């Protein structure tokens, strides 16, 4: 089977690496002029002139990121199967539509307002800070990722509100009540063309400045009730969207165990990289199985695993590879401040051994933040 991938970054490359053993071959369509995928065939198309050439070489299409013109995906759907669908893409790239869908499906999410002017922003900030006595989170409705296009306001002071409007506003924004949470988590599910669904164990995620740095799975102290709660939410999304492929749902877990949906991603996800070495079947292989009409693979975790993102500089690769249970995944990119260069998957027989390995790996990666997880006593996190 020949699979077309819209986008040519590291996620597309990892999809292809997982698909080659299945006999699949890949063609990437890159519209940025700066592809990083170094496998299969890449068509660089900054002027939108090679779409027909791309479609003639593939049997079906998927995508590695959601910042694509929905109109383009709809056009492609008229000629070749696209998984996930353009509807899923449209919802996931617009936070207003996404929140409305959560509400429709009774998936808890922070209280929010949509605004499109400085005046409506001021009113929304005042309403939520007064009602909840907590800060508010302001985000652009479209685009924005890895902490970009976001701001946190602790008061409704007019000068601070105006400063945020000048920095990320002058467009539609979403204003959300701040949620007190004990940890950020995510669940990844996959649904096939026949409607078969598999869920991966939930991961705990540690972000710094909006960028994911660590994902630990399966959670060391996660009970079945929380896992089932998350599975119910993502199942509702899969069914409503008639979704095919891997879907990721990011959530906040509150002290009482209640999960609150943050956002979803219609693709393989950074917080699921641990599955490459810590699960029977990786998220990448299962996505390809799903869209190609193949039976899904087991999502059972084989060992405690922690994904460690490598940003900016690779550090001492030789020392990292000396570590037992260390699996290195580099993306073939040149070093640059803040750039995602690759990740480690650290695998161990138990949680204590794994946490020690994570600490050691962090010490070998330049500027890596100290790993912090909710199940570690605060005295040890300091």
C-alpha positions as CSV (number, residue, x, y, z in Angstrom):
1,X,0.0,0.0,0.0
2,X,1.2,3.5,-0.9
3,X,0.4,6.0,1.8
4,X,0.6,9.8,1.4
5,X,1.4,12.0,4.4
6,X,0.6,15.7,4.4
7,X,3.6,17.2,6.2
8,X,7.2,15.9,6.2
9,X,8.4,16.3,9.8
10,X,9.5,13.9,12.5
11,X,6.0,12.4,13.1
12,X,5.7,11.5,9.4
13,X,9.2,10.0,9.5
14,X,8.3,7.9,12.5
15,X,5.1,6.8,10.8
16,X,7.1,5.6,7.8
17,X,9.6,3.8,9.9
18,X,6.7,1.9,11.5
19,X,5.0,1.2,8.2
20,X,7.9,-0.2,6.2
21,X,7.8,-3.6,8.0
22,X,4.1,-3.8,7.1
23,X,5.0,-3.5,3.4
24,X,3.8,0.1,3.2
25,X,5.6,2.8,1.3
26,X,5.3,6.6,1.7
27,X,5.2,9.8,-0.2
28,X,5.3,13.1,1.8
29,X,3.8,16.4,0.6
30,X,5.7,19.3,2.2
31,X,4.4,22.8,1.8
32,X,7.0,24.6,4.0
33,X,10.1,24.1,1.9
34,X,11.9,22.8,4.9
35,X,11.1,19.0,5.3
36,X,13.0,16.9,7.9
37,X,11.6,13.5,7.0
38,X,14.4,11.5,5.4
39,X,12.7,8.4,4.3
40,X,10.4,7.5,1.3
41,X,9.8,10.3,-1.2
42,X,9.2,13.9,-0.4
43,X,7.5,16.3,-2.8
44,X,8.2,20.0,-1.9
45,X,5.3,22.1,-2.9
46,X,5.4,25.6,-1.6
47,X,3.2,26.9,-4.5
48,X,0.5,24.2,-4.4
49,X,1.3,23.0,-7.9
50,X,2.2,19.3,-7.2
51,X,-1.0,18.0,-5.6
52,X,-2.0,16.0,-8.6
53,X,1.4,14.4,-8.8
54,X,1.2,13.5,-5.1
55,X,-2.3,12.0,-5.4
56,X,-1.3,9.9,-8.4
57,X,1.3,8.2,-6.3
58,X,-0.7,7.1,-3.3
59,X,-3.7,5.0,-2.3
60,X,-4.8,6.9,0.7
61,X,-3.7,9.9,2.8
62,X,-3.1,10.8,6.4
63,X,-1.5,13.8,8.0
64,X,1.1,14.4,10.7
65,X,-0.1,17.8,12.0
66,X,-3.4,19.6,12.2
67,X,-2.4,23.1,10.9
68,X,-3.6,22.3,7.3
69,X,-6.1,24.2,5.2
70,X,-9.4,22.3,5.7
71,X,-10.4,23.3,2.2
72,X,-7.3,21.4,0.8
73,X,-8.2,18.3,2.8
74,X,-11.8,18.4,1.6
75,X,-10.5,18.7,-2.0
76,X,-8.3,15.7,-1.5
77,X,-11.2,13.7,0.0
78,X,-13.0,14.0,-3.3
79,X,-10.3,12.0,-4.9
80,X,-8.7,9.7,-2.3
81,X,-9.5,8.4,1.2
82,X,-8.2,10.7,4.0
83,X,-7.9,9.5,7.6
84,X,-8.7,11.1,9.9
85,X,-11.4,13.1,8.1
86,X,-11.6,16.8,7.3
87,X,-14.3,17.2,10.0
88,X,-11.9,15.9,12.7
89,X,-9.3,18.3,11.4
90,X,-11.7,21.3,11.4
91,X,-12.8,20.7,15.0
92,X,-9.2,20.1,16.3
93,X,-7.8,23.2,14.8
94,X,-10.4,25.5,16.2
95,X,-10.6,25.7,20.0
96,X,-14.1,27.1,19.9
97,X,-15.5,24.2,17.9
98,X,-13.5,21.8,20.0
99,X,-14.9,23.1,23.3
100,X,-18.4,23.1,21.8
101,X,-18.0,19.4,20.9
102,X,-16.7,18.6,24.4
103,X,-19.8,20.3,25.9
104,X,-22.2,18.5,23.4
105,X,-20.7,15.1,24.5
106,X,-20.8,15.9,28.2
107,X,-17.0,15.9,28.5
108,X,-16.1,18.3,31.3
109,X,-14.0,21.2,30.3
110,X,-13.1,24.5,32.0
111,X,-15.7,27.3,31.8
112,X,-14.8,29.5,28.8
113,X,-15.8,32.6,26.7
114,X,-15.1,33.3,23.0
115,X,-14.1,36.9,22.4
116,X,-13.1,39.0,19.4
117,X,-12.5,42.5,20.7
118,X,-10.7,44.2,23.5
119,X,-14.0,45.1,25.1
120,X,-15.3,41.5,25.1
121,X,-12.0,40.2,26.3
122,X,-12.1,42.6,29.3
123,X,-15.7,41.5,30.1
124,X,-14.7,37.8,29.9
125,X,-11.7,38.2,32.1
126,X,-13.7,40.1,34.7
127,X,-16.5,37.5,34.7
128,X,-14.2,34.5,35.2
129,X,-11.8,36.0,37.7
130,X,-14.7,37.3,39.8
131,X,-16.6,34.0,39.6
132,X,-13.7,31.6,40.3
133,X,-11.3,33.8,42.2
134,X,-8.5,32.3,40.0
135,X,-6.4,33.4,37.1
136,X,-7.6,32.9,33.5
137,X,-5.9,31.3,30.5
138,X,-6.2,33.1,27.2
139,X,-5.5,31.4,23.9
140,X,-5.8,32.1,20.2
141,X,-8.8,30.1,18.8
142,X,-6.7,28.9,15.9
143,X,-3.1,28.0,15.5
144,X,-0.8,28.3,18.5
145,X,1.0,25.2,19.9
146,X,3.8,24.4,22.4
147,X,2.8,27.4,24.5
148,X,2.6,29.9,21.6
149,X,-0.4,32.2,21.4
150,X,-1.2,31.8,25.1
151,X,-1.2,34.0,28.2
152,X,-2.2,33.8,31.8
153,X,-3.8,36.7,33.7
154,X,-4.1,36.7,37.4
155,X,-6.3,39.9,37.6
156,X,-8.7,41.8,35.3
157,X,-6.6,45.0,35.4
158,X,-7.4,46.9,32.2
159,X,-3.7,47.6,31.4
160,X,-2.8,43.9,31.6
161,X,-5.8,42.8,29.6
162,X,-4.9,45.4,26.9
163,X,-1.3,44.2,26.9
164,X,-2.4,40.6,26.2
165,X,-4.8,41.9,23.4
166,X,-1.9,43.7,21.8
167,X,0.4,40.7,22.0
168,X,-1.8,37.8,20.9
169,X,-5.2,39.4,20.2
170,X,-6.6,41.4,17.4
171,X,-8.3,38.1,16.5
172,X,-10.7,35.6,18.0
173,X,-9.6,34.3,21.4
174,X,-10.8,31.9,24.0
175,X,-10.7,32.8,27.7
176,X,-10.8,29.8,30.1
177,X,-11.1,29.6,33.9
178,X,-7.9,28.3,35.4
179,X,-8.1,24.7,36.7
180,X,-6.4,23.6,39.9
181,X,-5.0,20.2,38.9
182,X,-2.7,17.7,40.4
183,X,-1.3,16.6,37.1
184,X,-1.6,16.8,33.3
185,X,-2.4,13.6,31.6
186,X,-3.2,12.3,28.2
187,X,-5.0,9.2,26.7
188,X,-4.4,7.9,23.2
189,X,-6.9,5.7,21.4
190,X,-7.0,4.2,18.0
191,X,-10.1,3.3,15.9
192,X,-10.0,1.2,12.8
193,X,-12.1,1.3,9.6
194,X,-14.2,-1.5,11.0
195,X,-14.9,0.4,14.3
196,X,-12.4,-1.6,16.4
197,X,-11.1,0.5,19.2
198,X,-8.0,0.1,21.5
199,X,-6.9,2.4,24.3
200,X,-3.4,3.0,25.6
201,X,-2.7,3.3,29.3
202,X,-2.7,7.0,30.3
203,X,0.5,9.0,30.6
204,X,1.4,11.8,33.0
205,X,3.0,14.7,31.2
206,X,5.4,17.4,32.5
207,X,5.4,20.6,30.5
208,X,7.8,23.5,30.8
209,X,6.8,26.8,29.1
210,X,4.0,25.0,27.3
211,X,6.4,22.4,25.8
212,X,6.2,18.7,26.7
213,X,9.5,17.5,28.3
214,X,8.6,14.2,29.9
215,X,5.8,11.6,29.6
216,X,5.6,8.7,32.0
217,X,3.4,5.6,31.4
218,X,1.6,3.7,32.6
219,X,0.9,6.1,35.5
220,X,2.4,4.6,38.7
221,X,-0.7,5.4,40.9
222,X,-3.6,5.5,38.4
223,X,-6.6,3.6,39.3
224,X,-8.9,1.8,36.9
225,X,-11.8,4.3,37.5
226,X,-9.7,7.2,36.1
227,X,-8.6,5.2,33.1
228,X,-12.2,4.2,32.4
229,X,-13.3,7.8,32.8
230,X,-10.8,8.9,30.1
231,X,-11.7,6.0,27.9
232,X,-15.3,7.0,28.0
233,X,-14.5,10.6,27.0
234,X,-12.3,9.7,24.0
235,X,-14.7,6.9,22.9
236,X,-17.4,9.5,22.6
237,X,-15.2,11.6,20.4
238,X,-14.2,8.7,18.2
239,X,-17.8,7.7,17.7
240,X,-19.1,11.2,17.1
241,X,-16.4,12.0,14.5
242,X,-16.6,8.5,12.9
243,X,-12.8,8.7,13.5
244,X,-10.2,6.5,11.9
245,X,-6.7,6.5,13.2
246,X,-5.0,7.6,16.4
247,X,-6.6,10.3,18.5
248,X,-5.1,12.0,21.5
249,X,-7.0,13.7,24.3
250,X,-5.1,15.9,26.8
251,X,-6.7,16.3,30.2
252,X,-6.2,17.9,33.7
253,X,-6.7,15.6,36.7
254,X,-8.1,17.4,39.7
255,X,-7.5,16.4,43.4
256,X,-10.9,14.6,43.5
257,X,-10.0,12.5,40.5
258,X,-12.2,14.3,38.1
259,X,-10.8,14.8,34.6
260,X,-11.2,18.0,32.7
261,X,-10.5,18.0,28.9
262,X,-8.0,20.5,27.7
263,X,-7.6,19.8,24.0
264,X,-7.4,16.9,21.5
265,X,-5.0,16.2,18.6
266,X,-6.1,14.2,15.4
267,X,-2.8,12.4,15.0
268,X,0.0,10.5,16.6
269,X,1.3,12.6,19.6
270,X,4.4,13.5,21.4
271,X,3.0,12.1,24.7
272,X,2.6,8.7,22.9
273,X,6.2,8.3,21.9
274,X,6.7,6.0,24.9
275,X,4.7,3.4,23.0
276,X,7.6,2.8,20.6
277,X,9.5,0.9,23.3
278,X,7.1,0.5,26.1
279,X,4.0,-1.1,24.5
280,X,3.3,-4.2,22.4
281,X,2.3,-2.1,19.4
282,X,3.4,1.6,19.0
283,X,1.0,4.4,18.3
284,X,2.6,4.8,14.9
285,X,2.1,1.2,13.8
286,X,-1.5,1.2,15.1
287,X,-2.3,4.4,13.3
288,X,-1.2,2.8,10.0
289,X,-3.0,-0.5,10.8
290,X,-6.2,1.5,11.4
291,X,-6.1,3.6,8.2
292,X,-5.0,0.7,6.0
293,X,-7.9,-1.6,7.2
294,X,-5.7,-4.0,9.1
295,X,-6.5,-5.5,12.6
296,X,-5.3,-3.3,15.4
297,X,-2.3,-4.4,17.6
298,X,-2.3,-4.8,21.3
299,X,-1.9,-1.5,23.3
300,X,-0.7,-3.3,26.5
301,X,2.2,-1.6,28.2
302,X,5.2,-4.0,28.5
303,X,7.3,-2.0,31.1
304,X,7.3,1.3,32.9
305,X,8.5,3.8,30.4
306,X,9.4,7.5,30.3
307,X,9.8,9.6,27.2
308,X,12.3,12.4,27.5
309,X,12.2,15.1,24.8
310,X,15.6,16.4,23.5
311,X,15.5,20.1,22.7
312,X,18.2,22.5,21.4
313,X,21.3,20.3,21.9
314,X,21.7,16.5,21.9
315,X,24.1,16.3,24.8
316,X,26.4,13.4,25.4
317,X,24.9,10.7,23.2
318,X,27.5,8.1,24.0
319,X,26.9,8.4,27.8
320,X,23.1,8.3,27.2
321,X,23.4,5.1,25.2
322,X,25.5,3.5,28.0
323,X,22.3,3.6,30.2
324,X,20.5,0.4,30.5
325,X,17.0,0.5,28.9
326,X,17.8,3.7,26.9
327,X,16.3,3.9,23.4
328,X,17.4,6.9,21.3
329,X,15.2,8.4,18.6
330,X,16.9,11.3,16.7
331,X,15.1,13.1,14.0
332,X,18.1,14.1,11.8
333,X,17.8,17.8,12.5
334,X,20.6,20.3,13.1
335,X,20.9,21.7,16.6
336,X,19.1,25.0,17.3
337,X,17.8,26.6,20.4
338,X,14.4,25.3,21.3
339,X,14.3,22.9,18.4
340,X,12.9,19.3,18.9
341,X,15.9,17.1,17.9
342,X,14.6,13.8,19.2
343,X,13.6,11.9,22.2
344,X,14.7,9.1,24.6
345,X,12.5,6.3,25.7
346,X,13.7,4.9,29.0
347,X,12.4,1.5,30.0
348,X,12.9,-0.2,33.3
349,X,11.6,-3.2,35.3
350,X,10.0,-0.9,38.0
351,X,9.2,2.7,38.8
352,X,12.1,3.3,41.2
353,X,14.7,2.2,38.7
354,X,13.0,4.2,35.9
355,X,13.0,7.4,37.9
356,X,16.7,7.0,38.6
357,X,17.3,6.6,34.9
358,X,15.2,9.7,34.1
359,X,17.2,11.8,36.6
360,X,20.5,10.6,35.1
361,X,19.3,11.2,31.5
362,X,18.2,14.7,32.5
363,X,21.7,15.4,33.8
364,X,23.2,14.5,30.5
365,X,20.9,16.7,28.4
366,X,21.9,20.4,28.3
367,X,19.3,22.6,30.0
368,X,16.9,19.7,30.6
369,X,14.4,20.7,33.4
370,X,14.3,18.6,36.5
371,X,11.7,15.8,36.0
372,X,8.6,16.2,38.2
373,X,5.8,13.8,38.6
374,X,2.7,13.9,40.9
375,X,3.4,10.5,42.4
376,X,6.8,11.6,43.7
377,X,6.7,13.3,47.1
378,X,7.1,17.0,46.9
379,X,10.2,16.9,49.1
380,X,11.9,14.7,46.4
381,X,10.7,17.0,43.5
382,X,12.6,20.0,44.9
